[in-house]
Amino acid sequence: MAEDEALVAMMMEDCIVEAGGMVLGPVISVPDALRLLDAAMADGGVSAAVINLRLGRENTLRLADALAARRVPFIYATGYVSHHDLELHQEAPVLAKPYNAADLIQALGDLLVGQA
């Protein structure tokens, strides 16, 4: 999970764990996210990712590219109204903030079912 807002990250982590998932992160920068992704891929892989469109002032396009290259499905969770920054990842689902736990779990479930 790549999320730079601490309260949002804690809520996301609680929701995912309560639904039976395991959370890697949260991370608050693209370099940290890329290091975590590399470590996780070397240790068995990642089923899915939830990433904010921006971490601090940095666009997460490099992270999205890395996830796509490793065939890890991901959801953008963002409060931005315009999603022009998605560039080559227009097909990635977007979960608009604010969202609730049910929305997050539904979006992740849909993402994972789509990959089966």
C-alpha positions as CSV (number, residue, x, y, z in Angstrom):
1,M,0.0,0.0,0.0
2,A,1.4,3.4,-1.0
3,E,-0.4,6.1,0.9
4,D,1.1,9.3,2.4
5,E,-1.8,10.3,4.6
6,A,-1.3,8.4,7.9
7,L,-5.0,8.2,9.0
8,V,-6.0,7.0,5.5
9,A,-3.2,4.4,5.6
10,M,-4.2,3.1,9.0
11,M,-7.9,2.8,7.9
12,M,-6.9,1.0,4.7
13,E,-4.6,-1.4,6.6
14,D,-7.4,-2.2,9.2
15,C,-9.9,-2.8,6.5
16,I,-7.7,-5.1,4.5
17,V,-6.5,-7.1,7.5
18,E,-10.1,-7.4,8.8
19,A,-11.1,-8.8,5.4
20,G,-8.4,-11.5,5.6
21,G,-5.7,-9.8,3.6
22,M,-2.1,-9.0,4.4
23,V,-0.6,-5.5,4.0
24,L,2.8,-4.6,2.9
25,G,3.6,-1.0,3.9
26,P,2.3,1.5,4.0
27,V,5.0,3.5,2.3
28,I,5.0,7.2,1.8
29,S,7.4,7.7,-1.1
30,V,7.9,6.2,-4.5
31,P,11.5,5.0,-3.8
32,D,10.3,3.2,-0.6
33,A,7.5,1.6,-2.6
34,L,9.8,0.4,-5.3
35,R,12.2,-1.1,-2.7
36,L,9.3,-2.8,-0.9
37,L,7.9,-4.1,-4.2
38,D,11.3,-5.6,-5.2
39,A,11.7,-7.3,-1.8
40,A,8.1,-8.6,-1.9
41,M,8.5,-10.0,-5.4
42,A,11.7,-11.8,-4.3
43,D,9.8,-13.2,-1.4
44,G,6.9,-14.7,-3.2
45,G,5.1,-11.9,-4.9
46,V,2.2,-9.4,-4.4
47,S,-1.4,-10.2,-5.2
48,A,-2.6,-6.5,-5.6
49,A,-1.7,-3.0,-4.7
50,V,-3.5,0.2,-3.7
51,I,-1.6,3.3,-4.5
52,N,-2.2,7.0,-4.2
53,L,-1.9,9.0,-7.4
54,R,0.6,11.2,-5.6
55,L,2.9,10.6,-2.7
56,G,3.8,13.9,-1.3
57,R,4.7,16.0,-4.4
58,E,5.7,13.0,-6.4
59,N,3.5,11.3,-9.1
60,T,3.4,7.5,-8.7
61,L,3.7,6.8,-12.4
62,R,7.0,5.0,-11.9
63,L,5.4,2.8,-9.3
64,A,2.5,2.0,-11.5
65,D,4.9,1.2,-14.3
66,A,6.8,-1.2,-12.0
67,L,3.6,-2.9,-10.9
68,A,2.4,-3.3,-14.4
69,A,5.8,-4.7,-15.5
70,R,5.5,-7.3,-12.8
71,R,1.8,-8.0,-13.7
72,V,0.6,-6.9,-10.2
73,P,-2.9,-5.4,-10.5
74,F,-3.4,-2.2,-8.7
75,I,-6.0,0.4,-7.8
76,Y,-5.4,4.1,-7.6
77,A,-6.9,5.6,-4.5
78,T,-7.0,9.4,-4.9
79,G,-8.8,12.5,-4.0
80,Y,-7.9,14.2,-7.3
81,V,-10.9,14.9,-9.5
82,S,-8.9,14.7,-12.7
83,H,-7.0,11.6,-13.4
84,H,-4.9,12.9,-16.3
85,D,-1.8,11.7,-14.5
86,L,-2.7,8.1,-15.1
87,E,-1.0,8.2,-18.6
88,L,-0.5,4.6,-19.7
89,H,-2.6,3.2,-16.8
90,Q,-6.0,4.4,-17.8
91,E,-7.4,0.9,-17.3
92,A,-6.5,0.9,-13.6
93,P,-9.5,1.2,-11.4
94,V,-9.8,4.5,-9.5
95,L,-11.2,4.6,-6.0
96,A,-12.2,8.1,-5.2
97,K,-11.5,9.6,-1.8
98,P,-13.3,9.7,0.5
99,Y,-14.3,6.1,0.4
100,N,-15.4,3.7,3.1
101,A,-14.2,0.2,4.1
102,A,-16.8,-1.6,2.0
103,D,-15.8,0.4,-1.1
104,L,-12.1,-0.5,-0.6
105,I,-12.8,-4.2,-0.1
106,Q,-15.2,-4.4,-3.0
107,A,-12.7,-2.7,-5.3
108,L,-9.9,-5.1,-4.2
109,G,-12.2,-8.1,-4.6
110,D,-13.2,-7.0,-8.1
111,L,-9.5,-6.5,-9.0
112,L,-8.5,-9.9,-7.7
113,V,-11.5,-11.7,-9.4
114,G,-10.6,-10.0,-12.7
115,Q,-7.1,-11.4,-12.4
116,A,-8.2,-15.0,-11.8
